[in-house]
Amino acid sequence: MNNDVSRVGEGDHAVIALHGWFGSAAAWQPITRYLDGTRFSYFFPDYRGYGARRNVPGDHSIAEAAGDVLALADDLGLEVFSLVGHSMGGSVMQRVLADTPTRVRALVGISPVPASGVPFDEQTWKLFTGAERKPGNRRTIIDFTTGNRLSGTWLDATVRQSLETSDPVAFGKYLRAWAHTDFQSELDGNPVPVRVVAGAHDPALGPDTMRATFGKCYPNCEVVVFEQAGHYAVDETPIALVSAVESFLADVEVRSR
């Protein structure tokens, strides 16, 4: 990563936003027009194998992605920052916290992957591993994790964006990384302020899972349930999401004074 990363805002509170498995830095576009650029500075990097870094080689692990985030923060001169992570980005942001806890002001997870990883049954694992090469599998997963209730046009567009912005080999490796990487023992009891946004229509990483993982790991964690969202609150409820993120980060600023 380098300081050519996409940026919104010039505020004093730096926020690094980490995309999910099906996303890229471009996946944050539905919310960028609503961000408070006077109070915050948002940075939207790609992982290796995604977006502007699609051809950057690597082992595509959670640790590597977290190391790249820290390298970006160093390049940008950010001594402290907050992290927002969607889905797989939730695992990455927690790895950053584990590696450098004194630099992280707060965490906001949007349907985030827990630091303990995600268990799969055999049939579901076959569906997810097949998504590396099969667009139909990607569509089925996106439809399932949003409650089988959203427009087919949106599903197709999300699949198309995923195919266009990710390297299939990297995509496959990242699945194994976020599903099987477990470092929760390094974070249990960490006092960092955490807000988790959980979509009521997300059957995989919904409210109950968030309370059983993030809620038990972090003593200062709040789980906020979005009744009109599934796994993709960035697309499904963008204005409400920005409001939930920024009200929390503003409160963190007040409490830290």
N, C-alpha and C positions, 0 to 999 in steps of 0.2 A: 504494500500500500504506500501511497505517497500523498503529498498535500495537494494534488490535483483532484482529490475526491470532491464529489458534489457537496455544496454547502448552501444552507439557507439561514440567514440571520447574522447579526453582528453583536448579539448580546453577550454579557459576561458569563452566563451559565452555559458551559459547553456540554452538548449532548451528542453521543455517538449512537446512531441507530443501525441495528444489525438485522439484516433480512433473514427470511426463512428459507427452507429447503427448495420450495417452488419459486422463490423470488429472486431478486437482485436489487441493487441500489434503486433501480427504476420502479420497483414495486411500491415504493413509498410515495409516488407521485399523487395518489388521491388525497393525501393529507397536506402536502407541502404548501398549498395556497392558504391554509388556515393557521399556520404556525406563527407564533409571536416572535418575530425576528429582532425585536428591540430588547427583549429580556433574555433570549436564548440564541445560541449558535448551534445549529444542527449540522452534523456531518454524516454522509450516507456512503459508506464504503461497500465495495464488492469483495467477497471472498475469492481466493484463488479458484479459478474454474468458472467464475460467473462474470457476466457483464463486461465491463472494461478490462477485467483481469481474467477473462475466459481462457486465454492461452498461457497464463502464468503457471509454471509447473509447481508441484508440491505433493505432500502426502495426504492432503485434504482431511486433516484431523481437527478435532475441537481445540487441542492445544496449539496447533499451528495457526488456526484462525485467530485465537486469542492473542498469540504472540504478534500477529500482524496488526491487530487493533492497538496494542501497546506501542508498536513501532510507529503507527500513524499518529497516536497521541504525542509521542516524542517529536516527530517531524513537525507537528503543528504547535509545539510548545505548550501543550496542555498538561499542567501539573496535576489537576484534578478535573473530573468530568463525571457526568451521569451516563448511564447506558440504558437504551431501549432495545429490547430484543423480541422479534416475532418468531415463534415456533423454534426452529433450530437455533436462531439467534439468541433465544433464551438460554440455551446451553453455553453458547460462546460467551455471553455476557457474564455468566456465573464463573466461567473459567478465568476470565479477566479479573474478577473480584478475588478469586482464590489466589491468583498469582500476585496481585498488588492491591491488597485491601485498603491501604491508606490513600489510594488515588481515586477511589470510586465513591462519589457522593450519594448516589441512589441508583436503584434498579427499577425499571418498569418492564414487566413481561406482558406480552400480548399473546395469549395462548402459548406460553413458553414451554419448551421441553425442560423437564426437571434435571437437576444435576445427577440424578440417579439413572438417567436414561429412560427408555420406554420399552416395556415388555410387549411381545407379539405372540399370537398363536400362529401355528404353521400356515394356515390358509391366508391370514392377513399379511404375513411376512412374504409369502409368494406374490401377493398382489403388489406390495411395495417394492420388492426387488425387481419385479417385472417392469416397473415404471421407468427404469433406466433407459429402456429401448422402446417401450410401447406407450404411445400417446394415450391410448384408450385407458390404460391403467392409471395414468395421471388424472384423467378426467374423472374416473370412478372414485379415486381418493379424494379429490377436491369436492366432488358432489357429496360424498359420504361425510366428510368433516365439516360440511356446512348444513347438514341435516336434510339433504335431498330436497331442497326447497327453493333454490335459486335458478335464475335464467340460464337456459342452455347456451345462449349467446355469451354470457359472462364466463361460464365454464370453458367454452371453446377459446375465448380470448385469454384466459388465465393459463390454459394449457399451451397455447401458442407462444405466449410470452415466456413461459418456462423453457420451452424447447429452444427458443431463439437466444436466450440469455444464459444458458448453462451448458457446460461440456458434459456429455452423458457419462463418461468415466468418472469425472469428479462428482457428479450427481450421485452415482452409485456408491462411491466411497463415503460421501458425507452421510448417506443413510445409515451405514454401519457405524459411523462415528457418533451421530447423535443418539442412535438407538441403544448402543452398547457401551458408551462411555459413562462410567460411574465414579464421581468424585464428591458425592454428597457429604461424606464424612469430613471433608476438608472445610465444609461450610456450616455444619450444624451449629446453631447458636450465634451465627454472625449477626451483629447488631445493625447492619446497614438497613436504611429505610427501603422497603420494597412495596410496590403496588403491582398486583397482577390483575389484568383484564381477562376474564374468562367468558367466552361466548356460550350462552345457554344451549345453542344448537350444535355445539361441538361434542360429539360422542366420545372422542378420544382424550382430548386435553381440556375438558370442561371444568365446571366449578368444583365438583367433588374431587377430581384428580388434583386440582390446584391446591385445595385445602389440605389434602393428604400428603402433599409433597412440599411445595413452597410454604404453606401455612405451618407445617411442623418444623421445617428447617430454619426459618427466619423468625425470630421473636417479634420483629417490627414489620410484619407483613400484613397487608390488607388485600383481600380478594374482592374485586368488584365484578359483579355479574352483569353482562350486557344481554338483555333479554332478546334483542333483535339481531344478534350476531351469532355466527358459528366460529370457525377457525380464522376467518379473514376479516377482522374488524376494520382493518385499514381500508378495505373496499366496501364493506357492508354498512359501517356506521362511522364514517371519517370524522365528522364534526364532533360527535360525542367522544370519540377516541382522543382527539386532540385536547378536548376539554379535560378529560380524565388524566391525561399525561401531564399537561401543563399546570393544572391546579395542584397536583401532587408535588411536582418539582418546585413550584413556588412555595408550597408549605414547607418543604425540606429546607429551602433557603431561610425562611423565617426561623425555623427551629434551630438552625445551626448558628445563628447570630449570637 
